[in-house]
Amino acid sequence: METEVLLCSETYVKQVLSISDNVAGKFLRPCILEAQEIGFKSIVGSCLLSHLKNLFAEGQLKDQYKELVDMSQNFIANTAAVSLTMRVSFKIGNFGVTKSQDENLNVASFDEICKVQEFYQTKADFEKLEIQQYLLDNSTLFPELRACDCNRISSNLYSAESLGLWLGGPRSKVMPGGKCKCTKR
């Protein structure tokens, strides 16, 4: 079984976002893991993510790989915050879904929670676009992009939109001859 490696720490998320220091790791850690293993992986692909995690775990993260991880921290943090808003607002217990309430706090409405999610999602989309542009501009520095994932992630290197609405037509730029633009031949 592969050792769990988080490229973004709970401490970092709490430092850069308006998240209380007392948010339990049992809520935040799964959100970071989800942001990394779903959101970030959809941008960089499984080969590059696996390579980054191995370098990180071995303390060998440097050069373009360190730069990529450093610039990805805010994306992972903001994507984690999108998930975190629901996880801390609603809990699943033996008697169903509950929401937190305290005599000195007013619990946000569902619409307000969704607005907070939208705020963090918009920031994550911006960060995603920055990562995509960096990868496209420097694709020759990352052989892992071409190794196994280019055909699966190529559309995700062009669209940072997280809108769940299908607007018709192809989601990504059309590649002539079906060849991935990041494969240099």
Phi, psi and omega in degrees: 000135182287137178290137179289126179234123176256125180280351180225128185272160175300319180300316180299315181300316180293328181287319187267345180242163180277065180245131181300144178295339182269008174294125185292143177300332180293342174265316187285317183303312178297330178292319178295315180299317178297316179299321181286310188280345177246299184294305182292321179298327179293338178272310189265343181086164185290325181295311181292320178298316179299317179296316179298316180295320178296314178298317180298313181296326181272358182071024184252015182289117180205173177056227185295332179289319177294318179299318179296314179296317180300316181284346180270347183304312181293325176298311181297317180298312181292322177294322176296321180296327177301313180288323184298324183302320178283321183297323180272342180277324183232138179238149176256122180234184180299335183252015174119199181271129179236164173236147182291142178208143180220154183294336182259000182236147172257125180285135179293149176286166179300319178297321178293321177298317179296324177294322177294318177300315180299320178302309181291325179295320178298317177295319179296321178298320177297313179297322179298317179299320177297317179296315180300315181295320177299315180295320178294318180290334185237029185300331180289342179278350184237084181299338180293337176295323182271341188299311186213351190241352191305316181293330181278329185253358186302320179293331181279356173270359181239344184233115179261007182285133180254008180301131182275009183260128178278122183262007179090154177075178181292143181284330184243173175293142181279130180267126178301131178070011178071010181274141179288130182295334183276358176268112180268119179233000000 
